[in-house]
């Protein structure tokens, strides 16, 4: 993968989003549009009880 393609892939990465917005690599509108295009996967998630899992480990 070329460097440009890798950077394009990471443009919306949460860890780099603030930097990319500040440096003008992406606009707020582009970000909002990308967020709206994502599917809602809430029904495919599994809820975890962290406290319950911690007690199992101890």
Buried (B, 14 or more C-beta within 10 A) or exposed (E): EEEEEEEEEEBBEEEBBEEBBEEEBBEEEBBEEEEEEEEEEEEEEEEEEEEEEEEEEE
